[in-house]
């Protein structure tokens, strides 16, 4: 397996694709911020410390706020209703009752690209 090392704050120790996870016979858990996989000496467990995750999120939010401050935006006069901030879409035609909720604050092109991404990776979702 080849790895690319990136110097960047991230809440992740490693980013593996499905093929890498399968090759390692790993079981990742996003909720628990850990991954387990078999080794010749037994089961290995990789755990991310919650402090690291919190720090990365804080840095990411600061970066995004700094970027927003650089862009001059006119004041918004429209009031967005809380019920209208999301919409549900069907990703898998075999399961029309299982909808995915996405935000409505995308551009039409961004929304189309997100829906295409979700549909092309529908095998990832439970």
C-alpha positions as CSV (number, residue, x, y, z in Angstrom):
1,X,0.0,0.0,0.0
2,X,1.3,3.5,-0.9
3,X,0.8,6.4,1.4
4,X,1.0,10.2,0.9
5,X,2.2,12.1,3.9
6,X,0.6,15.5,4.3
7,X,1.6,18.2,6.8
8,X,-1.8,19.6,7.7
9,X,-3.9,19.7,10.9
10,X,-6.5,17.0,10.5
11,X,-8.8,15.1,12.9
12,X,-7.7,11.9,11.0
13,X,-4.6,9.9,11.6
14,X,-5.0,8.3,8.2
15,X,-7.4,8.4,5.3
16,X,-8.0,5.0,3.7
17,X,-10.2,4.2,0.8
18,X,-12.5,1.2,0.8
19,X,-10.0,-1.0,-0.9
20,X,-7.3,-0.1,1.7
21,X,-9.7,-0.8,4.6
22,X,-10.6,-4.1,2.9
23,X,-6.9,-5.0,2.4
24,X,-6.2,-4.4,6.1
25,X,-9.4,-6.2,7.1
26,X,-10.1,-3.2,9.2
27,X,-13.2,-2.1,11.0
28,X,-13.3,1.7,11.3
29,X,-15.7,3.5,13.7
30,X,-16.2,7.2,13.0
31,X,-18.3,7.6,16.1
32,X,-15.6,6.2,18.4
33,X,-12.8,7.8,16.4
34,X,-11.0,4.5,16.2
35,X,-10.1,1.6,13.9
36,X,-9.3,-2.1,14.7
37,X,-7.6,-4.5,12.4
38,X,-5.9,-7.9,12.8
39,X,-2.1,-8.3,13.1
40,X,0.1,-11.4,13.6
41,X,0.2,-10.4,17.3
42,X,-3.5,-9.9,17.8
43,X,-6.0,-7.1,17.1
44,X,-4.4,-3.6,16.8
45,X,-6.5,-0.5,17.7
46,X,-5.8,3.0,16.3
47,X,-7.4,5.7,18.4
48,X,-7.6,9.5,17.8
49,X,-7.5,11.6,20.9
50,X,-10.5,13.9,21.3
51,X,-8.2,16.8,22.1
52,X,-6.7,16.5,18.6
53,X,-10.1,16.4,17.0
54,X,-11.3,19.5,18.9
55,X,-8.1,21.4,18.0
56,X,-8.4,20.6,14.3
57,X,-12.1,21.6,14.3
58,X,-11.2,24.9,16.0
59,X,-8.5,25.6,13.4
60,X,-10.8,24.7,10.6
61,X,-13.5,27.0,11.9
62,X,-11.0,29.8,12.4
63,X,-9.7,29.3,8.8
64,X,-13.3,29.4,7.4
65,X,-14.2,32.5,9.4
66,X,-11.0,34.3,8.2
67,X,-11.8,33.4,4.6
68,X,-15.4,34.7,5.0
69,X,-14.1,37.9,6.4
70,X,-11.9,38.4,3.3
71,X,-15.0,38.2,1.0
72,X,-17.3,41.3,1.0
73,X,-20.9,40.2,1.0
74,X,-23.9,42.4,0.9
75,X,-26.3,42.1,3.9
76,X,-28.9,39.4,3.6
77,X,-32.4,40.7,3.8
78,X,-34.3,37.4,3.3
79,X,-35.1,35.4,6.4
80,X,-34.6,31.7,6.0
81,X,-37.1,29.5,7.7
82,X,-35.5,26.7,9.7
83,X,-37.8,24.2,8.0
84,X,-36.5,25.3,4.6
85,X,-32.8,24.9,5.2
86,X,-32.7,21.2,4.0
87,X,-34.3,19.0,1.5
88,X,-34.5,15.2,1.2
89,X,-33.3,13.4,-1.9
90,X,-33.5,9.8,-3.1
91,X,-30.0,8.3,-3.6
92,X,-30.8,4.7,-4.2
93,X,-33.8,3.8,-6.5
94,X,-34.1,0.4,-4.9
95,X,-34.8,2.1,-1.5
96,X,-37.2,5.0,-2.3
97,X,-38.2,5.3,1.4
98,X,-34.6,5.9,2.5
99,X,-33.9,9.6,1.8
100,X,-30.8,11.6,2.4
101,X,-31.1,15.1,3.8
102,X,-28.9,17.8,2.2
103,X,-28.6,21.5,2.8
104,X,-30.3,24.0,0.4
105,X,-27.5,26.5,0.7
106,X,-25.6,25.1,-2.3
107,X,-25.5,26.7,-5.7
108,X,-27.6,24.7,-8.3
109,X,-24.3,23.3,-9.8
110,X,-23.0,22.5,-6.3
111,X,-26.2,20.7,-5.4
112,X,-26.1,18.7,-8.6
113,X,-22.5,17.7,-8.0
114,X,-23.3,16.6,-4.4
115,X,-26.3,14.6,-5.5
116,X,-24.2,12.9,-8.3
117,X,-21.5,12.1,-5.8
118,X,-24.0,10.6,-3.3
119,X,-25.6,8.5,-6.1
120,X,-22.3,7.3,-7.5
121,X,-21.2,6.2,-4.0
122,X,-24.6,4.8,-2.9
123,X,-22.9,1.4,-2.0
124,X,-21.1,3.2,0.9
125,X,-24.3,4.1,2.8
126,X,-26.1,1.6,5.0
